[in-house]
Amino acid sequence: MSIISLIIKREFTAKVRNKSFIVMTFLSPLLFIGIGAFVGYLSSMKAELKTIAIHDESGFFTNEFKSNEEYKYLNLTQIPIKFLKDSIANKNFEGLLLIPKTTKIDLLQSNIEYISNDSPSLSFIDNLQDIIASKLTQKNYQESGLDTLKIKKSTAKVSITLSKSSGEKTLKGLNEIKIIIGGAFGYLIMMFIILYGNMVMRSVIEEKTSRIIEIIISSVKPFQLMMGKIIGTSLAGIVQFIIWSILGLSAMFILSFVFGVHMGATSGIQEHAIHSVQSEMGSQIQLYVNELWNLPIATILISFLIYFIGGYFLYSSFYASIGAAVDNETDSQQFLLPIIMPLILGVYIGFFTVINDPNGTIATVFSMIPLTSPIVMMMRIPFGVPAWQILLSISILFGSFFLVVWFAAKIYRVGILMYGKKPTWKELYKWMNY
């Protein structure tokens, strides 16, 4: 067995037998489910009811503001403004809407005032403006002698039907679904790269500080040791991902079976209600299901595995060289930010450009740059990407890994035996030239 194979086996065994690795492998899915449930619970909680005082001297808006679960509107026109402002200062009301008395509707458009101690939300102000603008528009129609009822009946509501050139119907919001799927895979790649890259860095730092590394490199070359750590840790990550995939698919199968049995049991009791719901939503749901099955699922899954391996290898070379250059994790912080920034940039580029123009110049270029391609390309693939672009991106990614690992090995072989001195960027550059 080759030396690198022995190192890979040692690193892989050390990772998968670690108690924290085993615990987090099975605990992490539960944590994600728990966080999702907690966020859903928080989003379902009702906001605290806020009371808004209305002082309408014009008399136009007496019945226009309707209370809801979030805001309660009180018509306090008869109370002097001074007392109402004092109530706002004493926090008896959330806010006060002042509408002056005027005979000219045009003056109301710029003389209405909202008073509050805290800055109101933009959506709340927009809602007030829409209510007032709608009422004033009706007043303008009436003063102009226009029939508001006829205008309302004449208002057209357009609903555009989407279809493909082949004649098949498609759906609105499909691009949003695709970017969510691609974004989820891209985010997983970023998370795995940071997680397992840090594992590689900590492993190097631990062996360096304990001086075990001096014994190890007497038998193996620094390059072999670095590659063994990178590949061994990546195999542990792949095993963890496979376990998560099996658990996720099993959970989906169980839930679908239980849900199907429950629906079958209640069909006799709620047959009419279920039938009415299915008649309204069945066709839409079927279209969404068909569209999801039309996605390049095999390409997405295979690309995810390849881009995870390629991205991990590339970034782990940086992490390993940083671990060799420093004596503790605290000293590594100055070098980690430039490494993490391209990953964050890839996420932002993906969400802000891919959804609008998945095959545009910006999205295409960043899906070829090796530091961002694992994330951006994964976001593009659900929209349909030519095979040659995927192959070119993968080739550039792995080619960049071999180039980076060559430079990283130079830093690794020098830094692994350096102690007691905080390295600088200038010194790292010198180490590469040794």
FIMARKE-674355 format. One record per residue (C-alpha): residue in one letter; z, y, x. Coordinates in steps of 0.2 Angstrom, whole numbers, padded with zeros to 4 digits, always signed. Each point is the difference from the previous one (the first is absolute). Layout:
BEGIN
aZYX...
This chain:
BEGIN
m+0000+0000+0000s-0005+0017+0007i+0013+0013+0004i-0005+0012-0014s+0002-0014-0012l+0017-0004+0006i+0005+0019-0002i-0008+0000-0018k+0010-0015-0005r+0016+0007+0007e-0003+0017-0009f-0005-0008-0016t+0015-0012+0000a+0012+0014+0004k-0006+0010-0014v-0001-0013-0014r+0017-0007+0004n+0009+0017+0000k+0012+0001-0015s-0006+0017-0004f-0018-0005-0001i+0004-0014-0012v+0011+0010-0011m-0012+0015-0001t-0015-0012-0003f+0008-0005-0016l+0010+0015-0004s-0014+0013+0002p-0010-0005-0015l+0016+0001-0011l+0004+0018+0008f-0018+0006-0005i+0002-0007-0017g+0017+0008-0002i-0006+0017+0007g-0015-0001-0012a+0012-0004-0015f+0012+0014+0005v-0014+0013+0001g-0007-0006-0017y+0018+0002-0007l+0002+0017+0007s-0017+0006-0007s+0004-0007-0017m+0016+0010-0001k+0000+0016-0011a+0002+0017+0008e+0014+0011-0005l-0004+0010-0015k-0003+0018+0004t+0002+0014-0013i-0013+0014+0000a+0004+0016-0009i-0015+0009-0008h+0001+0019-0004d-0016+0003-0009e-0002+0018-0006s-0018-0002-0004g+0003-0013-0013f-0015-0010+0004f+0008-0015+0008t+0015-0004-0011n-0006-0018-0004e-0011-0003+0015f+0013-0007+0012k+0005-0018-0005s+0015-0008+0008n-0001-0017+0009e+0011-0012+0010e-0001+0011+0015y+0001+0018-0007k+0008+0008-0016y-0006+0016-0006l+0011+0012-0009n-0007+0016-0009l+0013+0013+0004t-0011+0015-0004q+0015+0009-0010i+0011+0000+0015p-0001+0015+0012i-0009-0004+0017k+0015+0006+0010f+0011-0014-0007l-0013-0013+0002k-0002+0005+0019d+0019-0001+0002s-0001-0017-0008i-0014-0005+0013a+0012+0007+0014n+0014-0011-0007k-0012-0015-0001n+0002-0002-0019f-0019-0002+0000e-0012-0006+0012g-0012+0014-0003l-0005+0015-0011l-0018+0003-0006l-0002+0018-0004i-0015+0005-0011p-0002+0019-0003k-0004+0008-0017t-0018+0007+0000t-0014+0003-0012k-0013-0005+0013i-0003-0018+0005d-0008+0005+0017l+0017+0007+0006l+0009-0017-0003q-0011-0009+0012s+0009+0009+0015n+0017+0006-0007i+0009-0016-0004e+0014-0004+0011y+0010-0015+0004i+0018+0002+0007s+0010-0014+0008n+0013-0002+0015d-0011-0015+0007s-0018+0000+0003p-0008-0010-0014s-0013-0014+0003l-0018+0004+0000s-0004-0012-0014f+0013+0008-0011i-0008+0017+0003d-0017-0007-0003n+0006-0007-0017l+0007+0017-0005q-0016+0009+0005d-0011-0013-0010i+0010+0002-0016i+0000+0019+0001a-0019+0000+0005s-0004-0011-0015k+0009+0011-0012l-0008+0016+0007t-0017-0008-0001q+0002-0004-0018k+0006+0018-0003n-0015+0006+0008y-0011-0011-0011q+0008+0007-0015e-0002+0018+0005s-0018-0003+0004g-0003-0007-0017l-0003-0018+0006d+0004-0015-0010t+0013-0010+0011l-0001-0016-0011k-0019+0000+0003i+0002+0003+0018k+0013-0014+0001k-0012-0012-0009s-0015+0006+0012t+0010-0004+0015a-0009-0015+0009k+0010-0014+0009v-0011-0009+0013s+0003-0017+0006i-0012-0006+0013t-0004-0019+0001l-0001-0006+0018s-0013-0014+0004k-0008-0007+0015s-0019+0000+0004s+0000-0019-0006g+0006+0005-0017e+0018-0006+0002k+0013+0011-0007t+0013+0007+0012l+0017+0009-0001k+0008+0017+0003g+0013+0000+0013l-0007-0015+0010n-0001+0010+0016e+0019+0003-0002i+0003-0019-0002k-0011-0003+0016i+0009+0013+0011i+0017-0007-0006i-0005-0018+0005g-0008+0006+0017g+0015+0012+0003a+0012-0014-0003f-0008-0011+0013g-0002+0015+0012y+0018+0004-0002l+0005-0018+0003i-0010+0000+0017m+0009+0016+0005m+0017-0007-0004f-0003-0016+0009i-0007+0009+0015i+0016+0011+0002l+0012-0014-0004y-0007-0013+0012g-0005+0012+0013n+0018+0006+0001m+0005-0018+0001v-0011-0002+0016m+0007+0016+0007r+0018-0005-0003s-0003-0017+0008v-0007+0008+0016i+0014+0013+0001e+0014-0014-0003e-0008-0011+0014k-0002+0015+0011t+0018+0007-0002s+0008-0018+0002r-0011-0002+0016i-0006-0017-0006i-0018+0008+0002e+0002-0001+0019i+0002-0019-0001i-0014-0002-0012i-0013+0010+0009s+0004-0011+0016s-0009-0014-0009v-0013+0009-0011k-0011+0016+0001p+0005+0015-0009f-0016+0000-0010q+0003-0018-0005l+0017+0004-0006m-0006+0015-0010m-0013-0010-0009g+0011-0014-0003k+0013+0012-0009i-0014+0008-0010i-0008-0016-0006g+0017-0009-0003t+0006+0014-0011s-0016+0001-0009l+0001-0018-0005a+0018+0002-0006g-0007+0015-0011i-0014-0011-0007v+0012-0014-0005q+0011+0013-0008f-0015+0007-0010i-0005-0017-0005i+0017-0004-0007w+0000+0016-0010s-0017-0004-0007i+0005-0017-0006l+0016+0007-0008g-0010+0014-0008l-0013-0012-0007s+0013-0012-0006a+0009+0014-0009m-0016+0006-0008f-0004-0018-0006i+0018-0002-0007l+0000+0017-0009s-0017-0003-0007f+0005-0017-0006v+0017+0006-0008f-0010+0015-0008g-0013-0012-0007v+0014-0011-0008h+0009+0015-0007m-0016+0007-0008g-0003-0017-0007a+0017-0001-0007t+0000+0017-0008s-0018-0001-0007g+0005-0008-0016i+0013+0014-0003q-0010+0015+0006e-0018-0006-0003h-0006+0015-0009a+0007+0012+0012i-0006-0009+0015h-0017-0002-0008s-0002+0019-0003v+0005+0004+0018q-0012-0013+0007s-0014+0007-0011e+0003+0018+0007m+0003-0004+0018g-0008-0017+0003s-0017+0006+0004q+0007+0014+0012i+0011-0013+0009q-0014-0012+0002l-0011+0013+0008y+0014+0004+0012v+0002-0018+0004n-0018-0003+0003e-0001+0015+0011l+0014-0006+0010w-0008-0017+0002n-0016+0009+0006l+0009+0008+0015p-0003-0008+0017i+0016-0010-0001a-0004-0012+0014t-0006+0014+0011i+0016+0010-0003l+0011-0015+0004i-0010-0005+0016s-0001+0018+0006f+0018+0003-0003l+0005-0015+0012i-0013+0006+0013y+0005+0018+0000f+0018-0004+0000i-0002-0011+0016g-0012+0013+0008g+0011+0015-0004y+0016-0009+0005f-0008-0005+0016l-0006+0017+0004y+0017+0009-0004s+0011-0013+0007s-0008+0003+0017f+0006+0018-0002y+0017-0006-0005a+0002-0013+0014s-0005+0013+0013i+0013+0012-0007g+0013-0013+0000a-0004-0004+0018a+0001+0019+0005v+0017+0004-0008d+0018-0007+0002n+0005+0002-0018e-0007+0004-0018t+0007+0018+0001d-0012+0004+0014s-0015-0008-0009q+0000+0013-0014q-0010+0013+0010f-0014-0013+0002l+0000-0007-0018l-0005+0015-0010p-0018+0001+0008i-0002-0019-0004i+0006+0001-0018m-0010+0016-0004p-0017-0008-0001l+0007-0013-0013i+0007+0014-0011l-0017+0010+0002g-0009-0016-0005v+0011-0001-0016y-0004+0018-0005i-0018-0001+0005g-0002-0015-0012f+0009+0007-0015f-0008+0017+0001t-0018-0004+0005v-0004-0018-0005i+0004+0002-0018n-0012+0014-0002d-0014-0006+0012p+0003-0017+0007n-0016-0001+0009g+0000+0018+0006t-0001+0006+0018i+0019+0003+0002a+0005-0017-0007t-0013-0009+0010v+0004+0008+0016f+0019-0003-0001s-0003-0018-0006m-0009-0003+0017i+0013+0009+0011p+0011-0014+0006l+0017+0009-0002t-0003+0003-0019s-0013-0013-0004p+0012-0014-0006i+0007+0012-0014v-0016+0010-0005m-0011-0015+0000m+0012-0010-0011m-0001+0015-0012r-0019+0000+0000i-0003-0019-0002p+0004+0000-0019f-0013+0013-0003g-0013-0011+0009v-0004+0002+0018p-0016-0007+0009a+0004-0015+0011w-0007+0008+0015q+0012+0014-0001i+0015-0012-0001l-0006-0011+0014l-0003+0016+0011s+0017+0007-0004i+0008-0017+0004s-0010-0001+0017i+0006+0018+0005l+0018-0004-0005f+0001-0016+0011g-0010+0008+0014s+0012+0014+0000f+0014-0012+0001f-0007-0008+0016l-0002+0017+0007v+0017+0006-0005v+0009-0016+0006w-0008+0002+0017f+0008+0018+0002a+0016-0006-0009a+0002-0014+0013k+0000+0012+0014i+0014+0010-0007y+0009-0016-0005r-0001-0008+0018v+0007+0016+0008g+0013+0005-0014i+0007-0017-0002l+0010+0002+0016m+0004+0018-0001y+0018+0005-0004g+0011+0015-0002k-0013+0013-0002k-0008+0007-0016p-0019-0001+0002t-0012+0015-0005w-0018+0000-0006k-0005+0005+0018e+0009-0015+0008l-0008-0012-0013y-0017+0007+0005k+0004-0003+0018w+0005-0018-0003m-0017-0003-0008n-0008+0005+0016y+0011-0011+0011
